[in-house]
Amino acid sequence: MKKIAIFVDVQNIYYTCKHALGYNFDYNAFWSHAQQLGSIEYAYAYATYRGDDKQTQFQNILRAIGFEVKLKPFIQRSDGSKKGDWDVGITIDILEAAKQVDEVVLLSGDGDFAILLSHIRKNYDVSSRVYGAQKLTAQLLMDSCDTFIPIDGKLLLT
């Protein structure tokens, strides 16, 4: 059975699904789907911590589904800009997991991950599968992965 590792850029998936598709992503439906792809060796969901009860409930739901939730504090700077980016953390975890799995499953539309997916294919012979809201997923990311799956009604809470 194929070994897979799942990496979810929670903020990216939330905003792209909400803006491009008008609905929230259905993590339960995704988990059921992912279990058919192979043996889930790792499953990480990367989010920001704001101290908000609703977000904490959501993060607990992700944990109950089977994700390890990684949190980083949400920072609002004095100039009004915001920071809560997980790109480096996701990259490090994907590089570590690529040594032990056959496929990396990434939920994000962020084109910054394109070079990473090319790297793990070339250096670890690991395939990649990306799920994203097609209208808001970087073309470079879609081109760099082995399989792109546009998020549609089967993976949305409608």
NORHUVEN-V881629 format. One record per residue. RES is the residue in one letter. PHI is phi in degrees with one decimal (none if undefined). BURIAL is b if it has 16 or more other C-alpha atoms within 10 Angstrom, else e. D_FIRST is the distance of its C-alpha to the first C-alpha in Angstrom with 1 decimal. Layout:
res = {RES	RES}
phi = {PHI	PHI}
burial = {BURIAL	BURIAL}
d_first = {D_FIRST	D_FIRST}
This chain:
res = {M	K	K	I	A	I	F	V	D	V	Q	N	I	Y	Y	T	C	K	H	A	L	G	Y	N	F	D	Y	N	A	F	W	S	H	A	Q	Q	L	G	S	I	E	Y	A	Y	A	Y	A	T	Y	R	G	D	D	K	Q	T	Q	F	Q	N	I	L	R	A	I	G	F	E	V	K	L	K	P	F	I	Q	R	S	D	G	S	K	K	G	D	W	D	V	G	I	T	I	D	I	L	E	A	A	K	Q	V	D	E	V	V	L	L	S	G	D	G	D	F	A	I	L	L	S	H	I	R	K	N	Y	D	V	S	S	R	V	Y	G	A	Q	K	L	T	A	Q	L	L	M	D	S	C	D	T	F	I	P	I	D	G	K	L	L	L	T}
phi = {none	-65.5	-93.7	-125.4	-129.4	-111.5	-133.5	-115.0	-84.8	-57.6	-62.6	-62.0	-65.7	-60.2	-70.2	-69.8	-66.5	-63.6	-79.2	-84.6	-117.0	80.9	-138.0	-86.6	-72.8	-99.2	-68.0	-65.1	-63.9	-62.2	-59.7	-60.1	-63.9	-63.9	-63.6	-81.5	-79.2	157.8	-82.8	-79.7	-85.7	-140.7	-148.6	-117.0	-120.3	-104.6	-141.1	-104.3	-102.9	-118.1	76.2	-91.6	-60.5	-64.3	-67.1	-62.5	-61.2	-60.9	-64.1	-67.3	-63.9	-59.4	-63.6	-64.0	-67.2	140.2	-81.9	-88.2	-93.2	-108.0	-115.3	-135.1	-64.7	-79.9	-116.2	-110.6	-79.2	-64.4	-83.3	95.7	-71.7	-124.6	-141.1	-168.0	-80.8	-110.3	-54.6	-67.6	-62.1	-63.2	-60.0	-61.1	-65.6	-65.4	-61.9	-69.3	-67.5	-59.7	-73.5	-127.9	-126.8	-95.5	-145.8	-103.1	-111.6	-115.9	-107.0	-175.1	-113.9	-78.0	-64.1	-61.6	-84.6	-59.3	-64.0	-63.6	-65.1	-64.0	-63.6	-70.0	-67.2	-69.9	-96.0	-123.6	55.9	-108.7	-81.6	-135.3	-130.8	-116.4	-110.9	-160.7	-74.1	-53.7	-65.2	-117.1	-98.3	-59.4	-58.4	-59.4	-67.6	-60.6	-73.3	-86.8	-89.3	-76.3	-139.4	-108.3	-115.3	-70.6	-68.9	-133.8	-55.7	-68.4	-114.4	-121.3	-86.6	-103.4}
burial = {e	e	e	b	b	b	b	b	b	b	b	b	b	e	b	b	b	e	e	e	b	e	b	b	b	e	b	b	e	e	b	e	e	b	e	e	e	e	e	b	e	b	b	b	b	b	b	b	b	e	e	e	e	e	e	e	e	e	b	e	e	b	e	e	e	b	b	b	b	e	e	e	e	e	e	e	e	e	e	e	e	e	e	b	b	b	e	e	e	b	b	e	e	b	b	e	b	b	e	e	b	b	b	b	b	b	b	b	b	b	b	e	b	b	e	b	b	b	e	b	b	e	e	e	e	b	b	b	b	b	b	b	b	b	e	b	b	b	e	e	b	b	e	b	b	b	e	b	e	e	b	e	e	e	b	b	e	e}
d_first = {0.0	3.8	6.4	9.4	13.1	15.7	19.4	22.1	25.6	27.2	30.7	29.7	27.7	30.5	33.3	31.8	30.7	34.1	36.1	34.4	33.2	35.5	32.9	30.7	26.9	25.1	22.6	21.8	21.0	18.9	16.9	16.2	15.2	13.0	11.0	10.2	8.9	5.8	6.4	10.1	11.3	14.6	16.7	20.3	23.2	26.2	29.6	33.2	35.3	38.6	39.6	39.3	38.7	36.9	34.4	33.9	33.1	30.6	29.0	28.9	27.1	24.4	24.1	24.0	21.1	19.0	20.2	22.0	25.2	26.9	30.6	33.3	36.9	38.2	41.2	44.2	46.5	50.3	50.4	48.2	45.1	41.8	38.9	35.5	33.2	29.8	29.0	29.4	27.4	24.5	24.8	24.8	21.8	19.8	21.1	20.1	16.5	16.1	16.4	13.3	10.7	9.6	11.3	14.4	15.4	19.2	21.6	25.0	27.5	29.0	29.6	29.9	26.1	26.2	27.0	24.3	21.6	23.3	23.5	19.8	19.0	21.9	21.6	18.0	16.4	14.5	14.5	16.1	16.4	19.8	21.2	25.0	28.2	28.9	32.7	32.3	29.4	30.6	30.4	29.6	26.4	25.4	26.2	24.3	20.8	18.5	18.3	21.0	20.9	24.4	24.8	26.5	27.8	24.4	23.8	27.4	29.6	32.3}
